[in-house]
Amino acid sequence: LTKNVYCFRYTKPQTFADCIGNELPLGWEEAYDPQIGRYYINHVNQVTQLEDPRLEWLSIQEAMLREYLHTAQEALEVSTLY
C-alpha cells in the first residue's frame, strides 16, 4: 500500500535556503518570452536576469558543503594523531 503525501505551502519561502525543489522565494518569478526564452524577475530589487537564480544558490550550497567536508577531514586527521 503506497500513500501519496503532498505538502502544500500557504506562504512562499522567504529565501532560497527555504525553498523546496524548484521553488523560487518570495519576490521572484519565472517568465517566458518567445524571443529570449525563460528569464527570471526579481520584484524585490526590480531586475530581470536570464540565469536561473537557483543555480547561484546551488553553487553556494556546494561551496558550503566542500568547506564543511574539508573542516571535518582536518578534525578527523587531528583526532587520529592523539
Secondary structure, 3 states (H helix, E strand, C coil): CCCCCCCCCCCCCCCHHHCCCCCCCCCEEEEEECCCEEEEEECCCCEEECCCHHHHHHHHHHHHHHHHHHHHHHHHHHHHHC
